[in-house]
Amino acid sequence: MINVNGVNQRYGSTHILWDLDIDIPEGRCTCIMGRNGVGKTTLLKCLMGLLPISSGEITLAGEALHKKPADTRARLGIGYVPQGRDIFPMLSVEENLRIGLGARADKAKTIPDKIFELFPVLHDMLHRRGGDLSGGQQQQLAIGRALVIDPRVLILDEPNEGIQPNIVTQIGDVIQKLNQEDGLTVVLVEQKLGFARRVGQEFRLMEKGRVVASDQMANLNDQLIRQHLAV
C-alpha cells in the first residue's frame, strides 16, 4: 500500500532518517514503534508531505507521493491525526469537521453520519468550540476530522498521549472497527505496548532513523522489546 524506499531526511545539518525502507501493507494496522527521538514522527510527516525528504521515494499503491504537496496527498486518501491533535480551538466542532470535506474525492458537502456513530460526543457538542472540549474529546474530533475525507489510509501519531483511560479504550475500539471491519489501512505510532498489541497486526521497530525489525505483531517478543523499546 505505502512503500518507503531509501528515504533520507534532515533538519538542517541533523540527519534524522537514514536510507529508510518501510512497507505498509494494505488493510492492516501497522504500528511504528521505538524510543523517543528515533524518527517516528518525522517519518509520518514525510509520509504526509509536511516535511521534505532529501532523497529516496514514497509511493501509495504504486503512485509516487514524495513530490506531491500535503493537500494533494489528503485528496489521494491519506487521513492524518498529528501528535497534539492540532484542532482549530476557535472553530466549532462542526466547522472543524467540515474542513475535511474539501479533500473528499466525491465532493460530498455533508459530514458523514458514520463520524457521529463512531464518536457520539461530537454530535452532542456539534456547536461547541473545539478549544472548549476535553483532551479526549479533542482527540476524537481530530480523528473524526481525518475520517471525514473518507481515507484509504489513516495515519495516527500517538493518539492516546495524555488521554483518559476510557477514551483510550474507545479509540482502540474505533481503530479495530475501521481496520478489521471496514478494511481501512492504519499506520499508528504508539508508545503504549499494550495498546499496540491490542490493535496492531504488524510492527516496525525504528532505531536511529532506520527500521531494525519488521514482523507480525504476534512475533514482537521480549528480546525485541528489551533491545528497542525498554527505557
Secondary structure, DSSP 8 states (H G I E B T S, - for coil): -EEEEEEEEEETTEEEEEEEEEEE-TT-EEEEE-STTSSHHHHHHHHHTSS--SEEEEEETTEE-TTS-HHHHHHTTEEEE-TT----TTSBHHHHHHGGGGG-TT---S--HHHHHH-HHHHHTTTSBGGGS-HHHHHHHHHHHHHHT--SEEEEESTTTT--HHHHHHHHHHHHIIIIIT--EEEEE---HHHHHHH-SEEEEEETTEEEEEEEGGG--HHHHHHHT--
